[in-house]
Amino acid sequence: MTNYDPIDKALNIKSEIVKTPDPHVKTKDVKKPDEIGKDYDYTRGNLYSLIEKGQEAINGIMEVAGETASPRAYEVAGQLIKSVADTTDKLMDLQKKVKEVDEDNNKTTNNVTNNALFVGSTSELSKMLKQGILNNKEGSNPKNEKV
């Protein structure tokens, strides 16, 4: 028996409790490559359609502006031209964003952590350092000259 049984009985319905996600808890929205491809194709198609319709509108308003010599018609034509140019920029930005997403998906992270821990006395450490320094000097001195 749930808390809603009397209400369900009165309304002659059966209620179900559905758990909705907490809006305050952020979940990482990771899209699969095929979803990204679908989104890309959809967005690209919409941008192409907007550009084509914008070009048709420019042609129409240019005819109106030429026939009427109205300053407002020329103003609208200028706004349409700017709008179409912005849309073509968005199309190019879309290409860049998809390329970045592909690079992020293909990138592998190689984290190398080198931690050295010496267990011994300070005299042993100084001997090891002295030998390492001498070996490095000999290795970096091709003529084997004394340093």
Residue, then its C-alpha position, 0 to 999 in steps of 0.5 A: m500500500t502506497n501513500y497514494d492508494p486512497i487518491d488512486k481509489a477515488l479517481n479510479i486510476k493506478s499511479e506509478i512513482v517515477k524517479t526523476p534525476d536530480p537537477h542539481v546533480k551534474t552528469k557528464d553527457v558523453k555522446k557516442p561517435d555515431e550520435i556526434g555524426k548524426d548531430y553533425d549531419y543534421t546541423r550541417g544540413n540546417l546551415y546549408s538550408l539557411i544559407e540557401k534561403g538567405q541567398e534567395a531572400i537577398n536576391g529578392i530584397m535586392e530587386v525590391a531595393g533596385e525598383t523602389a530605391s528605398p533606403r530601408a530596403y537597402e538596409v534590410a539587404g545589408q542585414l541579410i547579407k551579414s546574416v548569411a555571412d555569419t551563417t557561413d562562418k558557423l558552418m566553418d566553425l562546425q567543421k573545426k568543432v567536429k575535428e576537435v571532438d575527433e581529436d579528443n576521442n582519439k587522444t590517449t593520455n599517457n601519464v608517466t609519474n617518476n618517483a624515486l625513493f632512496v632508502g639508505s644512509t646519507s654517505e651511501l647517497s653521496k657516493m651514488l651521486k658522486q658516481g653518477i656525476l662522474n659518469n655524466k661528465e665522462g659521458s658528456n665529454p667525448k674527448n675524455e678530457k679531465v674536468 
